[in-house]
Amino acid sequence: MIVYLGTTFTSDWLWSTYEHHCINTLKQQIETKFKDDKNLLINLTWFGPQFNNNDSEYSKYLKLIGQKFDNLFLLSTVDPAMINQPQIEEMIANLGNPKLYKIGNFDTEYHFNFFAPILKKHFQSYTNEELTLVDPQYIFINYNRKPREHRVNFVRQLIKQDLKKYGIVTLGKPNVIYDKDPNNDLYFSIGETTEKYAKNNHWFSGPDQFEIPHDVLTLHRMDYWQQHFLYIIGATEFNVWDDLFVSETQFKPILGLRPFLINGNPRTYQWLRDNGFRTFNHYFDNIDFEDSESVHESLCKAIEFLATKSPAQIIELYEQMLPDLYHNRERFYKYADEQQYKIDHIFEMIYD
């Protein structure tokens, strides 16, 4: 038998259809593979003690305490898991010490990437002519929607070192949920509207508290994209000790034929290489982008280095990178297919 707990994104969000598919295929696989066991499957979207109320999925879990389950399946898809390891261990103890399976956005053998198959199917198509850099007006782009602490800190560093002038930067309006600094008043926009992307992306069309469109399926303004060289990813997660979370933010420069560096968990570089992608760290001599103690410092050094180059030198460097850029885009499509297969066959690696 299987007991299911969990909420999902609403139907007016693109993620909803694919989140439901992950849940349904996982239920089917559990019912087949573990048909003689008592199983508990929890979808972790908005699940945790911080979301507890009388009608919450977490309150339903609390009512299960004392029951004995053979297996506990924790599924993380759209967001990073919102419960930590001590809380998971407490759940295991409360449920009769079931065997734990952490699926999706976890550093386990049951990891899969939720976003790649969706982007393969829905991301806007661009020609090579549209994407290829020919007129570098900007050294970098750094797009940020939610003002997470590491994003705000990096933008502050750009301003402090007078480096923002070399690129295009966005940063959503201050929000104490994401950045605890009460003095943060930073907000940068490139004038895009939520309505435009809701229409183009079949996406949530409500008001956006950050006043930056939640656009996951395009490269934003093409006049900026075509004229920038380096994409600095504003990742969701920053701490090196957290499970890796790779979303559309990491894949946009890959689909858009741009070299990238990451304002986020530096373990992501190795993860990308392990999954067949090529990174661009080696083009910047004597800068260690994988040192978790100097992420922002290293990104600023890279911008300073590129600022010494002429437009012709930037083009020459871009042309040197083109084989890797084309490789990454082709690798993405194969990787997306691999992730869809894993979603639909997640337990094939289990042997009794």
C-alpha contacts under 8 A as a table, 3 or more apart, distances in Angstrom:
res1	aa1	res2	aa2	distance
1	M	31	E	6.95
1	M	35	K	6.37
1	M	36	D	7.16
1	M	37	D	6.38
1	M	38	K	5.19
1	M	39	N	6.11
2	I	27	K	7.65
2	I	30	I	7.71
2	I	31	E	6.98
2	I	38	K	6.13
2	I	39	N	4.63
2	I	40	L	5.75
2	I	41	L	7.10
3	V	38	K	7.95
3	V	39	N	6.12
3	V	40	L	4.78
3	V	41	L	6.16
4	Y	40	L	5.95
4	Y	41	L	4.84
4	Y	42	I	5.90
4	Y	43	N	7.98
5	L	40	L	7.77
5	L	41	L	6.31
5	L	42	I	4.78
5	L	43	N	6.37
5	L	57	E	5.97
5	L	60	K	7.48
5	L	61	Y	7.41
6	G	42	I	5.51
6	G	43	N	4.56
6	G	44	L	6.48
6	G	45	T	6.97
6	G	47	F	7.04
6	G	57	E	5.62
7	T	43	N	6.76
7	T	44	L	7.81
7	T	45	T	6.24
7	T	46	W	7.11
7	T	47	F	7.80
7	T	57	E	6.99
8	T	16	S	6.64
8	T	19	E	6.96
8	T	20	H	7.44
8	T	43	N	7.84
8	T	45	T	6.22
9	F	13	W	6.50
9	F	15	W	6.68
9	F	16	S	5.04
9	F	19	E	7.66
9	F	45	T	7.92
10	T	13	W	5.87
10	T	16	S	5.94
11	S	14	L	7.37
11	S	16	S	5.48
11	S	17	T	7.20
12	D	16	S	7.52
12	D	202	H	7.77
12	D	203	W	6.46
12	D	204	F	5.48
13	W	16	S	5.61
13	W	202	H	7.52
13	W	203	W	5.22
13	W	204	F	5.02
14	L	17	T	6.53
14	L	18	Y	7.70
14	L	201	N	7.99
14	L	202	H	6.64
14	L	203	W	5.66
14	L	204	F	7.60
15	W	18	Y	5.53
15	W	19	E	5.94
15	W	78	V	7.15
16	S	19	E	5.10
16	S	20	H	6.12
17	T	20	H	5.30
17	T	21	H	6.31
18	Y	21	H	4.88
18	Y	22	C	6.27
18	Y	118	I	7.64
19	E	22	C	5.18
19	E	23	I	6.36
19	E	77	T	6.87
19	E	78	V	7.33
20	H	23	I	5.09
20	H	24	N	6.05
21	H	24	N	5.14
21	H	25	T	5.98
22	C	25	T	5.43
22	C	26	L	6.01
22	C	343	I	6.60
22	C	344	D	7.76
23	I	26	L	5.19
23	I	27	K	6.15
23	I	43	N	7.44
24	N	27	K	5.10
24	N	28	Q	6.32
25	T	28	Q	5.10
25	T	29	Q	6.19
25	T	343	I	7.65
25	T	344	D	6.11
26	L	29	Q	5.04
26	L	30	I	6.07
26	L	343	I	7.77
26	L	344	D	7.39
26	L	346	I	7.83
27	K	30	I	5.16
27	K	31	E	6.10
27	K	41	L	7.78
28	Q	31	E	5.14
28	Q	32	T	6.25
29	Q	32	T	5.11
29	Q	33	K	5.92
29	Q	345	H	7.60
29	Q	346	I	7.94
29	Q	347	F	7.32
30	I	33	K	5.15
30	I	34	F	5.32
30	I	35	K	6.98
30	I	39	N	7.86
31	E	34	F	5.61
31	E	35	K	4.84
32	T	35	K	5.46
33	K	347	F	7.70
34	F	37	D	5.43
34	F	39	N	7.67
37	D	69	F	7.77
37	D	70	D	5.81
37	D	71	N	7.33
38	K	68	K	7.92
38	K	69	F	5.16
38	K	70	D	5.25
38	K	71	N	6.68
39	N	69	F	5.82
39	N	70	D	5.94
39	N	71	N	4.90
39	N	72	L	6.09
39	N	73	F	7.61
40	L	69	F	6.81
40	L	71	N	6.32
40	L	72	L	4.97
40	L	73	F	6.12
41	L	72	L	6.11
41	L	73	F	4.66
41	L	74	L	6.12
41	L	75	L	7.45
42	I	72	L	7.87
42	I	73	F	6.22
42	I	74	L	5.14
42	I	75	L	6.13
43	N	47	F	7.42
43	N	74	L	6.25
43	N	75	L	4.86
43	N	76	S	6.38
44	L	47	F	4.81
44	L	48	G	7.64
44	L	74	L	6.73
44	L	75	L	5.84
44	L	76	S	5.39
44	L	77	T	7.87
44	L	81	A	6.05
44	L	82	M	6.87
45	T	76	S	6.83
45	T	77	T	7.51
45	T	78	V	7.16
45	T	79	D	6.62
45	T	81	A	7.38
45	T	82	M	7.59
46	W	51	F	6.68
46	W	82	M	6.89
47	F	50	Q	7.87
47	F	51	F	6.29
47	F	57	E	6.63
47	F	58	Y	6.03
47	F	82	M	6.46
47	F	83	I	7.41
48	G	51	F	5.57
48	G	52	N	6.86
48	G	58	Y	5.86
48	G	82	M	6.19
48	G	83	I	5.65
49	P	52	N	5.08
49	P	58	Y	6.43
51	F	56	S	6.83
51	F	58	Y	6.99
52	N	55	D	7.93
52	N	56	S	5.59
52	N	57	E	7.56
52	N	58	Y	5.55
52	N	59	S	5.78
53	N	56	S	5.24
53	N	58	Y	7.76
53	N	59	S	6.29
54	N	59	S	6.17
55	D	59	S	6.61
55	D	60	K	7.62
56	S	59	S	5.19
56	S	60	K	6.62
57	E	60	K	5.03
57	E	61	Y	6.42
58	Y	61	Y	4.95
58	Y	62	L	6.39
59	S	62	L	5.04
59	S	63	K	6.61
60	K	63	K	5.25
60	K	64	L	6.84
61	Y	64	L	5.18
61	Y	65	I	6.94
62	L	65	I	5.46
64	L	67	Q	5.73
64	L	95	L	7.36
65	I	94	N	5.26
65	I	95	L	5.73
66	G	94	N	5.93
66	G	95	L	5.85
66	G	96	G	7.00
67	Q	94	N	7.81
67	Q	95	L	5.60
67	Q	96	G	6.64
68	K	95	L	5.14
68	K	96	G	4.44
68	K	97	N	7.52
68	K	98	P	7.44
69	F	72	L	7.08
69	F	95	L	5.91
69	F	96	G	6.07
69	F	97	N	7.38
69	F	98	P	5.40
70	D	96	G	7.82
70	D	97	N	7.57
70	D	98	P	4.52
70	D	99	K	6.21
71	N	98	P	4.60
71	N	99	K	4.63
71	N	100	L	6.02
71	N	101	Y	7.54
72	L	92	I	7.72
72	L	98	P	5.82
72	L	99	K	6.00
72	L	100	L	4.93
72	L	101	Y	6.18
73	F	100	L	6.11
73	F	101	Y	4.79
73	F	102	K	6.13
73	F	103	I	7.14
74	L	100	L	7.74
74	L	101	Y	6.23
74	L	102	K	5.00
74	L	103	I	5.95
75	L	102	K	6.40
75	L	103	I	4.90
75	L	104	G	5.88
75	L	105	N	7.81
76	S	79	D	6.58
76	S	80	P	6.41
76	S	81	A	5.69
76	S	102	K	8.00
76	S	103	I	6.34
76	S	104	G	5.03
76	S	105	N	5.27
76	S	106	F	7.57
77	T	80	P	7.31
77	T	104	G	5.70
77	T	105	N	6.21
77	T	113	N	7.69
77	T	114	F	5.61
78	V	114	F	6.76
78	V	115	F	7.73
79	D	82	M	7.99
79	D	105	N	7.88
79	D	245	F	7.96
80	P	105	N	6.20
80	P	243	D	7.94
80	P	245	F	6.27
81	A	84	N	7.49
81	A	105	N	7.15
83	I	87	Q	6.19
83	I	88	I	6.92
84	N	87	Q	5.38
84	N	88	I	6.31
85	Q	88	I	4.93
85	Q	89	E	6.13
86	P	89	E	5.05
86	P	90	E	6.22
87	Q	90	E	5.03
87	Q	91	M	6.27
88	I	91	M	5.01
88	I	92	I	6.32
89	E	92	I	5.07
89	E	93	A	6.36
90	E	93	A	5.14
90	E	94	N	6.17
91	M	94	N	5.01
91	M	95	L	6.17
92	I	95	L	5.25
92	I	96	G	6.54
92	I	97	N	4.89
92	I	98	P	6.13
92	I	100	L	7.73
93	A	96	G	5.71
93	A	97	N	5.18
94	N	97	N	7.30
95	L	98	P	6.63
101	Y	110	Y	7.52
102	K	106	F	6.24
102	K	108	T	6.77
102	K	110	Y	6.59
102	K	111	H	7.79
103	I	106	F	6.26
103	I	108	T	7.39
103	I	110	Y	4.93
103	I	111	H	5.51
103	I	112	F	7.32
104	G	110	Y	6.42
104	G	111	H	4.49
104	G	112	F	4.76
104	G	113	N	6.50
104	G	114	F	7.21
105	N	111	H	5.93
105	N	112	F	6.70
105	N	113	N	7.02
105	N	243	D	6.92
105	N	244	L	6.77
105	N	245	F	5.94
106	F	110	Y	7.59
106	F	111	H	5.65
106	F	243	D	5.31
106	F	244	L	6.68
106	F	245	F	7.87
107	D	110	Y	7.96
107	D	111	H	6.28
107	D	243	D	5.53
107	D	244	L	6.59
108	T	111	H	5.48
110	Y	346	I	6.47
110	Y	347	F	7.84
112	F	339	Q	5.77
112	F	342	K	6.45
112	F	343	I	6.62
113	N	116	A	6.22
113	N	246	V	7.16
113	N	247	S	7.80
113	N	339	Q	5.93
114	F	117	P	6.91
114	F	118	I	7.53
114	F	247	S	7.79
114	F	339	Q	7.44
115	F	118	I	5.37
115	F	119	L	6.23
115	F	247	S	5.80
115	F	248	E	6.25
116	A	119	L	5.20
116	A	120	K	6.15
116	A	247	S	7.82
116	A	248	E	7.45
116	A	251	F	7.82
116	A	332	F	7.63
116	A	335	Y	7.43
116	A	336	A	4.75
116	A	339	Q	7.15
117	P	120	K	5.12
117	P	121	K	6.42
117	P	336	A	4.68
117	P	337	D	6.52
117	P	339	Q	6.79
117	P	340	Q	6.07
118	I	121	K	5.27
118	I	122	H	5.98
118	I	123	F	7.70
119	L	122	H	5.10
119	L	123	F	4.78
119	L	217	L	6.84
119	L	248	E	7.47
120	K	123	F	6.11
120	K	333	Y	6.43
120	K	336	A	6.61
122	H	217	L	6.67
123	F	216	V	7.85
123	F	217	L	4.50
123	F	218	T	6.23
124	Q	217	L	5.96
124	Q	218	T	5.49
126	Y	130	E	6.20
126	Y	131	L	6.88
126	Y	256	G	7.99
127	T	130	E	5.20
127	T	131	L	6.50
128	N	131	L	5.10
128	N	132	T	5.82
129	E	132	T	5.56
130	E	226	Q	6.98
131	L	225	W	7.55
131	L	226	Q	5.91
131	L	256	G	6.17
131	L	257	L	6.47
132	T	226	Q	6.82
132	T	257	L	7.11
133	L	136	P	6.67
133	L	226	Q	5.72
133	L	227	Q	6.27
133	L	228	H	7.19
133	L	229	F	7.02
133	L	315	I	7.18
133	L	318	Y	7.49
134	V	226	Q	7.56
134	V	227	Q	7.19
134	V	315	I	6.87
135	D	226	Q	7.54
135	D	227	Q	5.45
135	D	228	H	8.00
135	D	311	P	7.47
135	D	315	I	7.94
136	P	139	I	6.96
136	P	226	Q	7.88
136	P	227	Q	4.66
136	P	228	H	5.40
136	P	229	F	6.35
136	P	311	P	5.97
136	P	314	I	7.19
136	P	315	I	7.35
137	Q	227	Q	5.27
137	Q	228	H	6.20
137	Q	311	P	7.82
138	Y	141	I	7.57
138	Y	166	Y	5.72
138	Y	167	G	5.02
138	Y	168	I	7.14
138	Y	224	Y	7.95
138	Y	227	Q	6.09
138	Y	228	H	4.61
138	Y	229	F	6.70
139	I	166	Y	5.57
139	I	167	G	5.51
139	I	228	H	5.59
139	I	229	F	5.31
139	I	230	L	6.07
139	I	303	I	7.14
139	I	306	L	6.83
139	I	307	A	7.09
140	F	166	Y	6.79
140	F	167	G	4.65
140	F	168	I	6.51
140	F	228	H	5.56
140	F	229	F	5.64
140	F	230	L	4.45
140	F	231	Y	5.56
140	F	232	I	6.79
140	F	303	I	7.58
141	I	167	G	5.44
141	I	168	I	4.72
141	I	169	V	5.98
141	I	225	W	7.97
141	I	228	H	6.63
141	I	229	F	7.89
141	I	230	L	6.44
141	I	231	Y	5.03
141	I	232	I	6.01
142	N	167	G	7.54
142	N	168	I	6.26
142	N	169	V	4.87
142	N	170	T	6.64
142	N	231	Y	6.29
142	N	232	I	4.96
142	N	233	I	6.28
142	N	234	G	6.51
143	Y	168	I	7.64
143	Y	169	V	5.52
143	Y	170	T	4.83
143	Y	171	L	6.80
143	Y	232	I	7.76
143	Y	233	I	7.25
143	Y	234	G	6.34
144	N	147	P	6.98
144	N	151	R	6.91
144	N	169	V	7.47
144	N	170	T	5.28
144	N	171	L	4.72
144	N	172	G	6.55
144	N	234	G	5.69
145	R	170	T	7.00
145	R	171	L	5.42
145	R	172	G	4.65
145	R	210	F	6.68
145	R	212	I	5.57
145	R	213	P	7.53
145	R	214	H	7.31
146	K	171	L	7.00
146	K	172	G	5.27
146	K	173	K	7.63
146	K	175	N	7.99
146	K	178	Y	7.20
146	K	210	F	6.44
147	P	151	R	6.15
147	P	152	V	5.88
147	P	171	L	6.16
147	P	172	G	5.41
147	P	173	K	6.78
147	P	174	P	6.14
147	P	175	N	6.67
147	P	178	Y	5.94
147	P	179	D	6.29
148	R	151	R	5.33
148	R	152	V	6.25
148	R	178	Y	4.61
148	R	179	D	5.42
148	R	236	T	7.73
149	E	152	V	5.19
149	E	153	N	6.06
149	E	178	Y	6.18
149	E	179	D	4.71
149	E	180	K	7.49
150	H	153	N	5.03
150	H	154	F	6.12
150	H	238	F	6.78
150	H	263	N	7.45
150	H	264	G	7.56
151	R	154	F	5.21
151	R	155	V	6.31
151	R	171	L	7.83
151	R	234	G	6.38
151	R	263	N	7.25
152	V	155	V	5.20
152	V	156	R	6.11
152	V	171	L	7.53
152	V	179	D	7.57
152	V	186	L	7.79
153	N	156	R	5.03
153	N	157	Q	6.23
154	F	157	Q	4.99
154	F	158	L	6.28
154	F	263	N	7.72
154	F	296	H	5.84
155	V	158	L	4.98
155	V	159	I	6.29
155	V	164	K	7.69
155	V	169	V	7.98
156	R	159	I	5.16
156	R	160	K	6.08
157	Q	160	K	4.94
157	Q	161	Q	6.10
157	Q	296	H	7.47
157	Q	300	C	7.86
158	L	161	Q	5.37
158	L	162	D	5.96
158	L	163	L	4.85
158	L	164	K	5.09
158	L	300	C	7.03
159	I	162	D	4.97
159	I	163	L	6.13
159	I	164	K	5.64
160	K	163	L	7.72
162	D	165	K	6.64
163	L	166	Y	5.72
163	L	167	G	7.69
163	L	300	C	7.53
163	L	303	I	7.28
163	L	304	E	7.56
164	K	167	G	5.66
164	K	168	I	7.40
164	K	169	V	7.26
165	K	168	I	7.88
166	Y	303	I	7.90
166	Y	307	A	7.47
167	G	228	H	7.70
168	I	224	Y	7.58
169	V	188	F	6.67
169	V	189	S	7.56
170	T	187	Y	7.30
170	T	188	F	4.61
170	T	189	S	5.02
170	T	190	I	6.79
170	T	212	I	7.92
171	L	186	L	7.19
171	L	187	Y	5.28
171	L	188	F	4.92
171	L	189	S	6.67
171	L	212	I	7.56
172	G	186	L	7.92
172	G	187	Y	5.55
172	G	188	F	6.69
172	G	189	S	7.52
172	G	210	F	4.52
172	G	211	E	6.15
172	G	212	I	5.69
173	K	185	D	7.56
173	K	186	L	6.73
173	K	187	Y	4.98
173	K	188	F	7.84
173	K	209	Q	7.37
173	K	210	F	4.64
173	K	211	E	6.56
174	P	179	D	7.25
174	P	184	N	6.31
174	P	185	D	6.13
174	P	186	L	6.68
174	P	187	Y	7.09
174	P	210	F	7.33
175	N	178	Y	5.81
175	N	179	D	6.11
175	N	180	K	7.89
175	N	210	F	7.84
176	V	179	D	4.96
176	V	180	K	4.96
176	V	181	D	7.13
176	V	182	P	7.26
177	I	180	K	6.81
179	D	184	N	7.90
181	D	184	N	5.56
189	S	192	E	7.39
189	S	211	E	7.91
189	S	212	I	6.70
192	E	196	K	7.51
192	E	212	I	7.20
192	E	213	P	6.67
193	T	196	K	5.49
193	T	197	Y	7.02
193	T	212	I	7.44
193	T	213	P	6.04
194	T	197	Y	5.52
194	T	198	A	6.14
194	T	205	S	6.75
194	T	206	G	7.92
194	T	207	P	7.34
194	T	208	D	7.16
194	T	211	E	7.72
194	T	212	I	7.15
194	T	213	P	4.56
194	T	214	H	7.08
195	E	198	A	5.04
195	E	199	K	6.16
195	E	205	S	6.20
196	K	199	K	5.37
196	K	200	N	6.24
197	Y	200	N	4.92
197	Y	201	N	5.53
197	Y	202	H	7.69
197	Y	203	W	6.97
197	Y	213	P	6.75
197	Y	214	H	7.42
197	Y	215	D	5.90
198	A	201	N	5.40
198	A	202	H	5.39
198	A	203	W	4.45
198	A	204	F	5.81
198	A	205	S	5.03
198	A	215	D	7.96
199	K	202	H	5.56
199	K	203	W	6.99
199	K	205	S	7.87
200	N	203	W	7.76
201	N	215	D	7.41
201	N	216	V	7.87
201	N	217	L	6.42
207	P	211	E	7.96
208	D	211	E	5.24
208	D	212	I	6.94
208	D	213	P	7.06
208	D	214	H	7.98
215	D	218	T	6.65
215	D	220	H	7.60
216	V	248	E	6.33
216	V	249	T	7.83
218	T	252	K	7.94
219	L	222	M	6.79
219	L	225	W	6.90
219	L	252	K	6.84
219	L	256	G	7.10
220	H	225	W	7.48
221	R	224	Y	5.65
221	R	225	W	6.37
222	M	225	W	4.72
222	M	226	Q	5.76
223	D	226	Q	5.48
223	D	227	Q	6.47
224	Y	227	Q	5.33
224	Y	228	H	6.30
225	W	228	H	5.60
228	H	231	Y	7.78
229	F	258	R	6.67
229	F	259	P	7.29
229	F	314	I	7.45
229	F	318	Y	7.38
230	L	258	R	6.27
230	L	259	P	5.47
230	L	260	F	5.67
230	L	261	L	7.61
231	Y	253	P	6.36
231	Y	258	R	6.39
231	Y	259	P	6.24
231	Y	260	F	4.67
231	Y	261	L	6.55
232	I	260	F	5.56
232	I	261	L	4.93
232	I	262	I	5.57
232	I	263	N	6.68
233	I	249	T	6.31
233	I	250	Q	6.30
233	I	260	F	6.79
233	I	261	L	6.16
233	I	262	I	4.71
233	I	263	N	5.71
233	I	264	G	7.64
234	G	249	T	6.98
234	G	262	I	6.64
234	G	263	N	5.23
234	G	264	G	6.67
235	A	238	F	7.05
235	A	246	V	7.89
235	A	249	T	6.35
235	A	250	Q	7.14
235	A	262	I	6.84
235	A	263	N	5.91
235	A	264	G	4.92
235	A	265	N	7.65
236	T	245	F	7.35
236	T	264	G	6.94
237	E	242	D	7.68
237	E	244	L	7.63
237	E	245	F	6.63
237	E	264	G	5.69
237	E	265	N	6.07
238	F	242	D	7.98
238	F	263	N	7.29
238	F	264	G	4.08
238	F	265	N	4.28
238	F	266	P	7.73
239	N	242	D	5.69
239	N	264	G	7.32
239	N	265	N	5.51
239	N	292	S	7.97
240	V	265	N	5.14
240	V	266	P	6.67
240	V	267	R	6.57
240	V	292	S	6.65
244	L	265	N	7.39
244	L	267	R	7.60
244	L	268	T	6.91
246	V	249	T	7.49
246	V	250	Q	6.25
246	V	268	T	7.84
247	S	250	Q	5.91
247	S	251	F	6.99
248	E	251	F	5.02
248	E	252	K	6.07
249	T	252	K	5.65
249	T	253	P	7.96
250	Q	253	P	6.80
250	Q	254	I	7.47
251	F	254	I	5.09
251	F	255	L	6.21
251	F	332	F	7.99
252	K	255	L	5.18
252	K	256	G	5.89
253	P	256	G	4.70
253	P	257	L	5.84
253	P	258	R	4.93
253	P	259	P	6.72
253	P	260	F	6.51
254	I	257	L	5.44
254	I	258	R	6.28
254	I	259	P	7.65
254	I	325	L	6.86
254	I	328	N	5.86
254	I	329	R	5.46
254	I	332	F	7.51
255	L	258	R	8.00
255	L	328	N	7.90
255	L	329	R	5.42
255	L	332	F	7.75
257	L	322	L	7.78
257	L	325	L	5.24
257	L	326	Y	6.80
257	L	329	R	7.11
258	R	325	L	6.49
259	P	279	T	7.60
259	P	280	F	6.26
259	P	321	M	7.52
259	P	325	L	6.97
260	F	279	T	7.43
260	F	280	F	6.71
261	L	280	F	7.38
261	L	281	N	7.43
261	L	289	F	7.89
261	L	299	L	7.32
262	I	265	N	7.65
262	I	266	P	7.10
262	I	299	L	8.00
263	N	266	P	7.87
263	N	295	V	6.65
263	N	296	H	6.99
263	N	299	L	7.71
264	G	268	T	7.88
264	G	295	V	7.71
265	N	268	T	5.88
265	N	292	S	7.37
266	P	269	Y	6.02
266	P	289	F	6.96
266	P	290	E	4.86
266	P	291	D	6.90
266	P	292	S	6.09
266	P	295	V	7.51
267	R	270	Q	5.62
267	R	271	W	6.40
267	R	290	E	6.81
268	T	271	W	4.86
268	T	272	L	6.08
269	Y	272	L	5.24
269	Y	273	R	6.42
269	Y	279	T	6.70
269	Y	290	E	7.35
270	Q	273	R	5.02
270	Q	274	D	5.98
271	W	274	D	5.03
271	W	275	N	6.26
272	L	275	N	5.13
272	L	276	G	6.50
272	L	277	F	5.20
272	L	278	R	7.03
272	L	279	T	7.42
273	R	276	G	5.18
273	R	277	F	4.88
273	R	278	R	5.70
273	R	279	T	6.88
274	D	277	F	7.34
275	N	335	Y	7.77
276	G	328	N	7.99
276	G	331	R	6.82
277	F	327	H	7.63
277	F	328	N	5.42
277	F	331	R	6.68
277	F	332	F	7.89
278	R	324	D	6.31
278	R	327	H	7.79
278	R	328	N	6.40
279	T	282	H	7.88
280	F	283	Y	5.81
280	F	284	F	7.89
281	N	284	F	5.82
281	N	287	I	7.83
281	N	288	D	7.77
281	N	289	F	6.80
282	H	285	D	6.41
284	F	287	I	5.98
284	F	302	A	6.69
284	F	305	F	7.91
287	I	298	S	6.02
287	I	301	K	7.35
287	I	302	A	7.54
288	D	291	D	5.96
288	D	298	S	6.49
289	F	292	S	7.92
289	F	294	S	7.49
289	F	295	V	6.08
289	F	298	S	5.72
289	F	299	L	7.32
290	E	295	V	7.29
291	D	294	S	5.71
291	D	295	V	6.49
292	S	295	V	5.79
294	S	297	E	5.15
294	S	298	S	6.00
295	V	298	S	5.37
295	V	299	L	6.38
296	H	299	L	5.13
296	H	300	C	6.23
297	E	300	C	5.24
297	E	301	K	6.26
298	S	301	K	5.02
298	S	302	A	6.30
299	L	302	A	5.12
299	L	303	I	6.48
300	C	303	I	5.13
300	C	304	E	6.21
301	K	304	E	5.01
301	K	305	F	6.10
302	A	305	F	5.06
302	A	306	L	6.26
303	I	306	L	5.13
303	I	307	A	6.04
304	E	307	A	5.03
304	E	308	T	6.83
305	F	308	T	5.64
305	F	309	K	7.42
306	L	309	K	5.34
306	L	314	I	7.63
307	A	310	S	7.86
309	K	312	A	7.90
309	K	313	Q	5.66
309	K	314	I	6.23
310	S	313	Q	5.09
310	S	314	I	6.28
311	P	314	I	5.02
311	P	315	I	6.25
312	A	315	I	5.13
312	A	316	E	6.22
313	Q	316	E	4.93
313	Q	317	L	6.16
314	I	317	L	5.09
314	I	318	Y	6.12
315	I	318	Y	4.97
315	I	319	E	6.13
316	E	319	E	5.15
316	E	320	Q	6.35
317	L	320	Q	5.08
317	L	321	M	6.46
318	Y	321	M	5.06
318	Y	322	L	6.25
319	E	322	L	5.09
320	Q	323	P	7.26
321	M	324	D	5.44
321	M	325	L	6.18
322	L	325	L	4.83
322	L	326	Y	6.05
323	P	326	Y	5.27
323	P	327	H	6.07
324	D	327	H	4.89
324	D	328	N	6.08
325	L	328	N	5.19
325	L	329	R	6.43
326	Y	329	R	5.26
326	Y	330	E	6.31
327	H	330	E	5.26
327	H	331	R	5.95
328	N	331	R	4.95
328	N	332	F	6.05
329	R	332	F	5.11
329	R	333	Y	6.90
330	E	333	Y	5.59
330	E	334	K	6.86
331	R	334	K	5.27
331	R	335	Y	5.98
332	F	335	Y	4.91
332	F	336	A	6.03
333	Y	336	A	5.12
333	Y	337	D	6.51
334	K	337	D	5.22
334	K	338	E	6.33
335	Y	338	E	4.98
335	Y	339	Q	6.26
336	A	339	Q	5.13
336	A	340	Q	6.36
337	D	340	Q	5.17
337	D	341	Y	6.31
338	E	341	Y	5.15
338	E	342	K	6.27
339	Q	342	K	4.99
339	Q	343	I	6.17
340	Q	343	I	5.11
340	Q	344	D	6.38
341	Y	344	D	5.24
341	Y	345	H	5.97
341	Y	346	I	7.95
342	K	345	H	4.99
342	K	346	I	4.99
343	I	346	I	5.49
345	H	348	E	5.72
346	I	349	M	7.30
347	F	350	I	5.41
348	E	351	Y	7.89
